[in-house]
Amino acid sequence: MPRCLGKNGLIWGSGLHPVPAGVATKKEGDMRSPAGVFTLGGVWGYDPAIRKHPKMFYRQVTPRDLWVEDPASPQYNRNVILQHDPSTPWEKKQQMKQKDPAHALKLFIAHNAPPKVVPNAGSAIFFHIWRAGGTKPTAGCTTMDVAKLREIIAKIDPTRRPLYVLLPRAEYEKYRSAWKLP
């Protein structure tokens, strides 16, 4: 399926399997998509409701929803819901609700995810809507056409532990058997 990845390509991320020894790994702001095998962990969007499996987590994003991308914060790479409207520059920078239709629907890719979050190892990795028909790269997410994203979200059954495998072909072939990849 057509999709778009990080502007600077792939780099090993923190997923279900150990990162190979001696390789470079994802860092905050490197404009790379994390390579590896990842669980999927919930959906955030602007709509009051979406078509999804009954057990799939969904949250309608409000201006009070933050996704913390500040490596110095103890809430790094987590959704935080403020009890007040964002007022500080820091709070406004972390807001999930933006004036960007690409962020109107997001499916979390569990790279560097709780409970083992490492500061500065990359945050806010999602499937989301692409820009300019897929001609613009991302800062590390995987993007696609909104119809395809909605279709994927509607089909995911979280009780079956869906995974996202993002690997260059050579690494996929190298780890396919040991990691029991499809």
N, CA, C and O of each residue as an XYZ file, in Angstrom:
728
protein
N       0.841     -1.170      0.000
C       0.000      0.000      0.000
C       0.886      1.233      0.000
O       1.918      1.240      0.671
N       0.521      2.262     -0.721
C       1.330      3.485     -0.732
C       1.379      4.129      0.655
O       0.356      4.266      1.327
N       2.581      4.518      1.066
C       2.777      5.175      2.349
C       4.035      6.015      2.286
O       4.831      5.898      1.355
N       4.202      6.852      3.273
C       5.358      7.739      3.327
C       5.999      7.604      4.699
O       5.306      7.484      5.709
N       7.340      7.626      4.727
C       8.094      7.451      5.972
C       8.925      8.690      6.279
O       8.766      9.731      5.642
N       9.811      8.566      7.260
C      10.654      9.663      7.711
C      11.534     10.241      6.615
O      12.029      9.524      5.746
N      11.716     11.541      6.676
C      12.503     12.280      5.686
C      13.910     11.716      5.504
O      14.426     11.691      4.386
N      14.535     11.265      6.591
C      15.903     10.753      6.534
C      15.982      9.230      6.550
O      17.016      8.662      6.899
N      14.878      8.566      6.170
C      14.893      7.111      6.052
C      14.609      6.388      7.354
O      13.946      6.919      8.245
N      15.125      5.161      7.452
C      14.906      4.302      8.614
C      16.144      4.223      9.486
O      17.267      4.433      9.026
N      15.914      3.915     10.760
C      16.982      3.652     11.722
C      16.393      2.724     12.775
O      15.188      2.770     13.022
N      17.202      1.891     13.394
C      16.678      0.940     14.369
C      15.943      1.658     15.491
O      16.420      2.654     16.034
N      14.755      1.123     15.828
C      13.938      1.670     16.900
C      13.792      0.689     18.048
O      14.313     -0.425     18.007
N      13.083      1.121     19.062
C      12.864      0.333     20.261
C      11.478     -0.314     20.183
O      10.461      0.323     20.453
N      11.467     -1.591     19.807
C      10.220     -2.317     19.654
C      10.227     -3.598     20.457
O      10.681     -3.618     21.601
N       9.722     -4.676     19.857
C       9.586     -5.945     20.565
C      10.869     -6.769     20.627
O      11.003     -7.641     21.485
N      11.802     -6.503     19.733
C      13.018     -7.316     19.676
C      14.236     -6.465     20.014
O      14.218     -5.249     19.822
N      15.287     -7.094     20.512
C      16.500     -6.326     20.817
C      17.094     -5.705     19.562
O      17.038     -6.280     18.475
N      17.657     -4.531     19.735
C      18.345     -3.850     18.642
C      19.673     -4.567     18.414
O      20.378     -4.863     19.378
N      20.028     -4.852     17.168
C      21.317     -5.506     16.902
C      22.494     -4.696     17.476
O      22.469     -3.465     17.489
N      23.489     -5.394     17.935
C      24.663     -4.745     18.530
C      25.378     -3.855     17.517
O      25.512     -4.212     16.346
N      25.830     -2.704     17.979
C      26.667     -1.829     17.168
C      25.965     -0.989     16.122
O      26.634     -0.355     15.306
N      24.642     -0.959     16.115
C      23.936     -0.161     15.108
C      23.452      1.159     15.709
O      23.267      1.274     16.921
N      23.251      2.142     14.847
C      22.695      3.422     15.286
C      21.204      3.231     15.590
O      20.543      2.380     14.996
N      20.688      4.036     16.524
C      19.291      3.921     16.921
C      18.579      5.265     16.844
O      19.209      6.321     16.791
N      17.274      5.201     16.839
C      16.406      6.375     16.738
C      16.690      7.365     17.864
O      16.881      6.982     19.018
N      16.713      8.652     17.499
C      16.890      9.761     18.447
C      15.800     10.794     18.186
O      15.317     10.925     17.061
N      15.424     11.509     19.205
C      14.425     12.565     19.069
C      14.888     13.577     18.025
O      16.014     14.071     18.086
N      14.017     13.879     17.074
C      14.297     14.906     16.082
C      15.171     14.492     14.916
O      15.564     15.351     14.126
N      15.499     13.201     14.769
C      16.394     12.778     13.685
C      15.701     12.645     12.327
O      16.360     12.376     11.322
N      14.378     12.831     12.289
C      13.612     12.753     11.040
C      13.677     11.370     10.396
O      13.621     11.249      9.172
N      13.796     10.325     11.221
C      13.849      8.950     10.726
C      12.700      8.135     11.321
O      12.290      8.360     12.459
N      12.199      7.206     10.550
C      11.193      6.272     11.053
C      11.916      5.118     11.734
O      12.940      4.647     11.239
N      11.389      4.657     12.871
C      12.050      3.548     13.558
C      11.797      2.221     12.845
O      10.668      1.908     12.466
N      12.867      1.451     12.670
C      12.771      0.116     12.082
C      12.636     -0.894     13.210
O      13.215     -0.730     14.284
N      11.863     -1.941     12.948
C      11.684     -2.994     13.937
C      10.291     -3.584     13.839
O       9.607     -3.450     12.824
N       9.887     -4.240     14.918
C       8.554     -4.820     15.036
C       7.900     -4.170     16.248
O       8.458     -4.176     17.345
N       6.708     -3.609     16.039
C       6.059     -2.796     17.066
C       4.609     -3.216     17.273
O       3.921     -3.609     16.331
N       4.156     -3.128     18.520
C       2.732     -3.296     18.779
C       2.036     -1.994     18.391
O       2.680     -0.963     18.200
N       0.717     -2.060     18.278
C      -0.081     -0.879     17.967
C      -0.917     -0.579     19.198
O      -1.460     -1.485     19.830
N      -1.016      0.710     19.534
C      -1.591      1.004     20.834
C      -2.606      2.105     20.945
O      -2.389      3.037     21.720
N      -3.673      2.060     20.240
C      -4.739      3.030     20.426
C      -4.797      4.073     19.336
O      -3.852      4.265     18.570
N      -5.949      4.751     19.287
C      -6.229      5.726     18.239
C      -6.661      7.035     18.883
O      -7.400      7.044     19.867
N      -6.192      8.133     18.319
C      -6.583      9.481     18.724
C      -7.065     10.200     17.476
O      -6.486     10.035     16.403
N      -8.122     10.996     17.606
C      -8.630     11.711     16.447
C      -9.524     12.874     16.831
O      -9.895     13.044     17.992
N      -9.857     13.659     15.836
C     -10.687     14.845     16.055
C     -12.181     14.519     16.044
O     -12.976     15.269     16.609
N     -12.575     13.410     15.408
C     -13.986     13.053     15.305
C     -14.528     12.560     16.648
O     -13.787     11.975     17.438
N     -15.825     12.795     16.912
C     -16.421     12.291     18.159
C     -16.375     10.765     18.249
O     -16.266     10.213     19.344
N     -16.456     10.085     17.109
C     -16.392      8.628     17.079
C     -15.857      8.203     15.721
O     -15.947      8.949     14.746
N     -15.298      6.996     15.666
C     -14.796      6.434     14.413
C     -15.240      4.982     14.329
O     -15.657      4.391     15.325
N     -15.146      4.411     13.125
C     -15.418      2.981     12.951
C     -14.186      2.216     13.413
O     -13.091      2.405     12.883
N     -14.375      1.344     14.413
C     -13.254      0.604     14.989
C     -13.771     -0.628     15.714
O     -14.973     -0.760     15.947
N     -12.873     -1.519     16.067
C     -13.210     -2.680     16.884
C     -13.662     -2.169     18.260
O     -13.108     -1.192     18.763
N     -14.659     -2.815     18.871
C     -15.142     -2.346     20.178
C     -14.070     -2.283     21.271
O     -14.185     -1.484     22.200
N     -13.044     -3.106     21.168
C     -11.998     -3.111     22.198
C     -10.820     -2.194     21.864
O      -9.881     -2.097     22.654
N     -10.850     -1.525     20.722
C      -9.777     -0.603     20.353
C      -9.968      0.712     21.120
O     -11.042      1.312     21.078
N      -8.929      1.145     21.808
C      -8.971      2.421     22.515
C      -9.104      3.551     21.505
O      -8.396      3.584     20.498
N     -10.010      4.469     21.779
C     -10.132      5.685     20.969
C     -10.381      6.864     21.894
O     -11.185      6.787     22.823
N      -9.681      7.949     21.624
C      -9.898      9.195     22.364
C     -10.089     10.324     21.371
O      -9.271     10.535     20.476
N     -11.192     11.049     21.548
C     -11.382     12.271     20.775
C     -10.474     13.334     21.380
O     -10.578     13.668     22.560
N      -9.589     13.851     20.552
C      -8.593     14.818     21.004
C      -9.247     16.176     21.231
O     -10.046     16.647     20.422
N      -8.888     16.785     22.343
C      -9.321     18.145     22.656
C      -8.077     19.025     22.748
O      -6.962     18.504     22.716
N      -8.234     20.321     22.859
C      -7.055     21.182     23.030
C      -6.251     20.855     24.296
O      -5.093     21.255     24.412
N      -6.850     20.141     25.229
C      -6.157     19.791     26.478
C      -5.310     18.522     26.365
O      -4.580     18.182     27.297
N      -5.402     17.818     25.233
C      -4.589     16.612     25.028
C      -3.200     16.986     24.551
O      -3.032     17.712     23.570
N      -2.214     16.479     25.261
C      -0.816     16.664     24.865
C      -0.236     15.293     24.540
O      -0.663     14.274     25.081
N       0.752     15.294     23.638
C       1.633     14.127     23.488
C       3.019     14.684     23.737
O       3.525     15.482     22.948
N       3.633     14.265     24.830
C       4.860     14.898     25.302
C       6.063     14.407     24.507
O       6.421     13.230     24.541
N       6.677     15.351     23.787
C       7.877     15.064     22.988
C       9.128     15.693     23.596
O      10.182     15.713     22.961
N       9.020     16.194     24.798
C      10.134     16.826     25.507
C      10.886     15.752     26.289
O      10.358     15.236     27.275
N      12.122     15.398     25.870
C      12.865     14.332     26.538
C      13.165     14.608     28.010
O      13.447     13.672     28.758
N      13.111     15.860     28.442
C      13.380     16.197     29.833
C      12.166     15.959     30.735
O      12.292     16.001     31.959
N      11.007     15.715     30.152
C       9.786     15.534     30.936
C       9.641     14.091     31.413
O       9.956     13.163     30.669
N       9.172     13.891     32.635
C       8.889     12.526     33.099
C       7.702     11.901     32.351
O       7.473     10.696     32.457
N       6.953     12.704     31.604
C       5.818     12.215     30.819
C       6.185     12.005     29.346
O       5.302     11.850     28.502
N       7.477     11.999     29.040
C       7.960     11.825     27.665
C       7.301     10.630     26.978
O       7.186      9.547     27.551
N       6.877     10.853     25.752
C       6.240      9.865     24.876
C       4.963      9.273     25.475
O       4.704      8.073     25.382
N       4.179     10.152     26.088
C       2.892      9.751     26.659
C       1.839     10.800     26.353
O       2.140     11.973     26.128
N       0.583     10.337     26.351
C      -0.559     11.241     26.245
C      -0.847     11.786     27.647
O      -1.026     11.027     28.599
N      -0.888     13.097     27.749
C      -1.212     13.772     29.003
C      -2.441     14.627     28.739
O      -2.524     15.314     27.721
N      -3.393     14.579     29.660
C      -4.611     15.381     29.523
C      -4.598     16.435     30.622
O      -4.665     16.121     31.810
N      -4.511     17.678     30.202
C      -4.478     18.788     31.154
C      -5.851     18.994     31.792
O      -6.879     18.692     31.186
N      -5.855     19.504     33.004
C      -7.100     19.861     33.688
C      -7.513     21.304     33.380
O      -8.530     21.793     33.870
N      -6.707     21.966     32.564
C      -6.942     23.366     32.204
C      -6.566     23.560     30.733
O      -5.893     22.713     30.146
N      -6.991     24.649     30.155
C      -6.584     24.953     28.790
C      -5.079     25.218     28.768
O      -4.552     25.811     29.709
N      -4.377     24.793     27.713
C      -2.937     25.034     27.644
C      -2.655     26.536     27.726
O      -3.300     27.341     27.054
N      -1.683     26.894     28.559
C      -1.379     28.317     28.720
C       0.097     28.635     28.519
O       0.436     29.745     28.110
N       0.968     27.693     28.797
C       2.399     27.968     28.663
C       2.862     27.601     27.249
O       2.226     26.786     26.581
N       3.960     28.196     26.799
C       4.508     27.799     25.494
C       4.819     26.296     25.441
O       4.612     25.664     24.405
N       5.308     25.723     26.535
C       5.621     24.294     26.575
C       4.358     23.471     26.347
O       4.369     22.543     25.538
N       3.265     23.795     27.048
C       2.009     23.058     26.878
C       1.490     23.183     25.455
O       1.038     22.197     24.873
N       1.548     24.369     24.893
C       1.044     24.577     23.534
C       1.864     23.805     22.507
O       1.324     23.332     21.507
N       3.163     23.677     22.749
C       4.022     22.939     21.813
C       3.709     21.443     21.806
O       3.918     20.779     20.791
N       3.216     20.904     22.916
C       2.938     19.467     23.032
C       1.516     19.097     22.584
O       1.175     17.915     22.569
N       0.691     20.070     22.224
C      -0.710     19.798     21.893
C      -0.864     18.815     20.735
O      -0.155     18.899     19.732
N      -1.802     17.886     20.893
C      -2.120     16.943     19.821
C      -3.047     17.562     18.785
O      -2.951     17.239     17.601
N      -3.934     18.437     19.207
C      -4.865     19.071     18.278
C      -4.158     20.257     17.640
O      -3.843     21.246     18.301
N      -3.921     20.135     16.362
C      -3.162     21.142     15.626
C      -3.986     21.666     14.456
O      -5.047     21.131     14.135
N      -3.491     22.696     13.843
C      -4.156     23.226     12.644
C      -3.571     22.536     11.417
O      -3.197     23.185     10.440
N      -3.499     21.222     11.485
C      -2.902     20.411     10.431
C      -3.773     19.176     10.236
O      -3.797     18.304     11.105
N      -4.492     19.080      9.109
C      -5.383     17.928      8.909
C      -4.662     16.583      8.937
O      -5.308     15.552      9.123
N      -3.360     16.565      8.759
C      -2.613     15.306      8.807
C      -2.708     14.653     10.180
O      -2.544     13.439     10.304
N      -2.971     15.446     11.205
C      -3.032     14.914     12.571
C      -4.451     14.685     13.072
O      -4.659     14.499     14.271
N      -5.430     14.698     12.173
C      -6.826     14.520     12.561
C      -7.154     13.081     12.951
O      -8.197     12.832     13.556
N      -6.288     12.137     12.618
C      -6.487     10.736     12.976
C      -5.119     10.081     13.108
O      -4.294     10.156     12.197
N      -4.883      9.428     14.269
C      -3.570      8.838     14.537
C      -3.723      7.475     15.205
O      -4.538      7.297     16.110
N      -2.926      6.526     14.741
C      -2.831      5.198     15.340
C      -1.417      5.063     15.888
O      -0.443      5.169     15.143
N      -1.306      4.827     17.204
C       0.000      4.794     17.861
C       0.811      3.575     17.474
O       0.322      2.447     17.530
N       2.064      3.809     17.076
C       3.060      2.766     16.833
C       3.941      2.747     18.071
O       4.612      3.737     18.360
N       3.954      1.645     18.806
C       4.591      1.592     20.121
C       6.111      1.490     20.052
O       6.700      0.488     20.459
N       6.732      2.540     19.530
C       8.190      2.690     19.561
C       8.543      3.429     20.855
O       7.942      4.457     21.170
N       9.514      2.905     21.598
C       9.973      3.551     22.832
C       8.791      3.851     23.750
O       8.696      4.932     24.333
N       7.900      2.881     23.866
C       6.627      3.089     24.543
C       6.672      2.697     26.023
O       7.511      1.901     26.444
N       5.759      3.270     26.795
C       5.652      2.875     28.202
C       5.450      1.363     28.306
O       4.811      0.773     27.435
N       5.971      0.735     29.331
C       6.561      1.340     30.523
C       8.067      1.587     30.430
O       8.656      2.092     31.385
N       8.703      1.249     29.315
C      10.165      1.383     29.192
C      10.542      2.508     28.244
O      11.158      2.263     27.207
N      10.187      3.718     28.580
C      10.488      4.877     27.747
C      11.897      5.382     28.086
O      12.234      5.590     29.252
N      12.703      5.571     27.049
C      14.061      6.093     27.218
C      14.077      7.537     26.727
O      13.750      7.797     25.569
N      14.455      8.483     27.596
C      14.498      9.881     27.161
C      15.382     10.071     25.927
O      16.478      9.519     25.840
N      14.885     10.858     24.983
C      15.584     11.240     23.751
C      15.721     10.113     22.725
O      16.456     10.254     21.748
N      15.023      9.004     22.939
C      15.101      7.880     21.992
C      13.986      7.914     20.950
O      13.791      6.936     20.228
N      13.257      9.013     20.860
C      12.202      9.166     19.863
C      10.819      9.021     20.470
O      10.572      8.152     21.307
N       9.924      9.893     20.029
C       8.570      9.912     20.581
C       7.547     10.224     19.498
O       7.887     10.612     18.381
N       6.277     10.041     19.871
C       5.150     10.426     19.017
C       5.222      9.790     17.630
O       5.112     10.477     16.615
N       5.408      8.479     17.599
C       5.451      7.753     16.339
C       4.060      7.164     16.089
O       3.573      6.338     16.860
N       3.440      7.602     15.006
C       2.068      7.215     14.689
C       1.941      6.856     13.214
O       2.787      7.215     12.395
N       0.861      6.136     12.891
C       0.308      6.147     11.544
C      -0.585      7.381     11.543
O      -1.376      7.564     12.469
N      -0.478      8.226     10.533
C      -1.418      9.333     10.414
C      -1.617      9.673      8.946
O      -1.040      9.029      8.070
N      -2.423     10.673      8.681
C      -2.802     11.053      7.320
C      -1.625     11.748      6.636
O      -0.953     12.592      7.229
N      -1.394     11.379      5.390
C      -0.269     12.001      4.683
C      -0.606     13.390      4.180
O      -1.766     13.797      4.117
N       0.452     14.102      3.825
C       0.323     15.447      3.272
C       0.610     15.402      1.775
O       1.420     14.607      1.299
N      -0.071     16.271      1.057
C       0.180     16.452     -0.386
C       0.155     15.129     -1.146
O       1.014     14.874     -1.990
N      -0.834     14.292     -0.841
C      -0.974     13.035     -1.572
C       0.197     12.087     -1.412
O       0.452     11.263     -2.289
N       0.917     12.193     -0.296
C       2.038     11.293     -0.032
C       3.364     11.758     -0.586
O       4.324     10.987     -0.617
N       3.439     13.010     -1.026
C       4.693     13.506     -1.590
C       5.608     14.144     -0.540
O       6.764     14.454     -0.828
N       5.088     14.340      0.681
C       5.902     14.963      1.728
C       6.278     13.927      2.779
O       5.407     13.245      3.319
N       7.578     13.805      3.074
C       8.015     12.849      4.092
C       7.613     13.318      5.491
O       7.131     14.436      5.675
N       7.821     12.443      6.462
C       7.448     12.736      7.840
C       8.677     12.995      8.699
O       9.813     12.941      8.228
N       8.416     13.280      9.977
C       9.498     13.437     10.946
C       9.849     12.092     11.587
O      10.756     12.023     12.416
N       9.140     11.027     11.211
C       9.404      9.696     11.744
C       8.192      8.790     11.745
O       8.313      7.594     12.007
N       7.038      9.336     11.459
C       5.801      8.556     11.419
C       5.668      7.823     10.091
O       6.497      7.970      9.194
N       4.608      7.030      9.988
C       4.213      6.390      8.740
C       2.875      7.003      8.349
O       1.926      6.972      9.133
N       2.791      7.557      7.149
C       1.560      8.219      6.729
C       0.965      7.545      5.509
O       1.647      6.853      4.754
N      -0.335      7.769      5.340
C      -1.055      7.184      4.210
C      -2.326      7.979      3.959
O      -2.677      8.877      4.724
N      -3.003      7.636      2.882
C      -4.274      8.250      2.533
C      -5.270      8.035      3.677
O      -5.283      6.973      4.299
N      -6.097      9.035      3.951
C      -7.048      8.960      5.062
C      -7.996      7.772      4.925
O      -8.305      7.129      5.929
N      -8.461      7.461      3.732
C      -9.374      6.331      3.550
C      -8.689      5.019      3.931
O      -9.302      4.166      4.572
N      -7.430      4.852      3.543
C      -6.678      3.634      3.868
C      -6.435      3.552      5.379
O      -6.543      2.474      5.963
N      -6.110      4.678      6.013
C      -5.898      4.689      7.461
C      -7.182      4.300      8.187
O      -7.152      3.492      9.115
N      -8.299      4.869      7.770
C      -9.591      4.518      8.396
C      -9.908      3.033      8.199
O     -10.432      2.384      9.105
N      -9.597      2.503      7.035
C      -9.830      1.084      6.752
C      -8.992      0.197      7.670
O      -9.493     -0.787      8.216
N      -7.737      0.540      7.837
C      -6.849     -0.246      8.707
C      -7.351     -0.203     10.146
O      -7.443     -1.238     10.805
N      -7.676      0.990     10.631
C      -8.156      1.126     12.011
C      -9.425      0.308     12.214
O      -9.578     -0.341     13.249
N     -10.328      0.327     11.257
C     -11.589     -0.414     11.379
C     -11.356     -1.923     11.439
O     -12.149     -2.642     12.048
N     -10.287     -2.410     10.820
C     -10.030     -3.851     10.757
C      -9.197     -4.385     11.925
O      -9.172     -5.594     12.154
N      -8.528     -3.520     12.653
C      -7.633     -3.988     13.712
C      -8.422     -4.495     14.909
O      -9.260     -3.788     15.469
N      -8.138     -5.732     15.287
C      -8.704     -6.329     16.490
C      -7.580     -6.359     17.526
O      -6.672     -7.185     17.425
N      -7.628     -5.469     18.519
C      -6.522     -5.403     19.479
C      -6.353     -6.680     20.304
O      -5.276     -6.911     20.853
N      -7.375     -7.499     20.401
C      -7.255     -8.744     21.160
C      -6.369     -9.758     20.439
O      -5.933    -10.738     21.041
N      -6.103     -9.528     19.159
C      -5.238    -10.438     18.385
C      -3.791     -9.963     18.347
O      -2.963    -10.547     17.648
N      -3.481     -8.896     19.101
C      -2.120     -8.340     19.200
C      -1.508     -8.015     17.839
O      -0.498     -8.607     17.457
N      -2.103     -7.092     17.116
C      -1.567     -6.732     15.797
C      -0.182     -6.097     15.931
O       0.118     -5.407     16.905
N       0.642     -6.353     14.926
C       2.008     -5.837     14.915
C       2.254     -5.046     13.634
O       1.625     -5.276     12.602
N       3.184     -4.115     13.739
C       3.658     -3.362     12.580
C       5.117     -3.741     12.382
O       5.948     -3.518     13.262
N       5.428     -4.315     11.226
C       6.788     -4.704     10.888
C       7.306     -3.691      9.873
O       6.778     -3.585      8.766
N       8.336     -2.953     10.253
C       8.954     -1.967      9.370
C      10.450     -2.245      9.352
O      11.185     -1.836     10.251
N      10.878     -2.938      8.327
C      12.284     -3.331      8.188
C      12.702     -3.252      6.723
O      11.909     -3.556      5.832
N      13.943     -2.844      6.472
C      14.463     -2.994      5.106
C      14.460     -4.484      4.753
O      14.604     -5.334      5.632
N      14.297     -4.792      3.479
C      14.161     -6.188      3.048
C      15.295     -7.081      3.576
O      15.027     -8.197      4.021
N      16.543     -6.624      3.539
C      17.665     -7.462      3.989
C      17.523     -7.836      5.468
O      17.770     -8.983      5.840
N      17.126     -6.880      6.314
C      16.938     -7.168      7.730
C      15.724     -8.064      7.944
O      15.739     -8.951      8.798
N      14.682     -7.826      7.169
C      13.498     -8.683      7.271
C      13.894    -10.138      7.009
O      13.556    -11.030      7.787
N      14.604    -10.368      5.918
C      15.022    -11.737      5.577
C      15.954    -12.306      6.650
O      15.860    -13.487      6.985
N      16.836    -11.493      7.181
C      17.791    -11.935      8.202
C      17.086    -12.387      9.480
O      17.476    -13.389     10.079
N      16.051    -11.655      9.901
C      15.386    -11.926     11.176
C      14.053    -12.665     11.043
O      13.429    -13.004     12.049
N      13.626    -12.910      9.836
C      12.294    -13.485      9.598
C      12.048    -14.767     10.397
O      11.033    -14.884     11.083
N      12.935    -15.690     10.314
C      12.740    -16.974     10.994
C      12.844    -16.826     12.521
O      11.960    -17.284     13.245
N      13.894    -16.205     13.001
C      14.114    -16.067     14.455
C      13.000    -15.267     15.116
O      12.603    -15.574     16.240
N      12.496    -14.254     14.439
C      11.454    -13.397     15.014
C      10.049    -13.876     14.644
O       9.057    -13.264     15.043
N       9.965    -14.977     13.877
C       8.678    -15.547     13.441
C       7.807    -14.501     12.719
O       6.630    -14.316     13.027
N       8.435    -13.835     11.756
C       7.726    -12.820     10.984
C       6.898    -13.489      9.878
O       7.236    -14.591      9.447
N       5.835    -12.852      9.420
C       5.004    -13.441      8.361
C       5.761    -13.589      7.052
O       5.202    -14.069      6.065
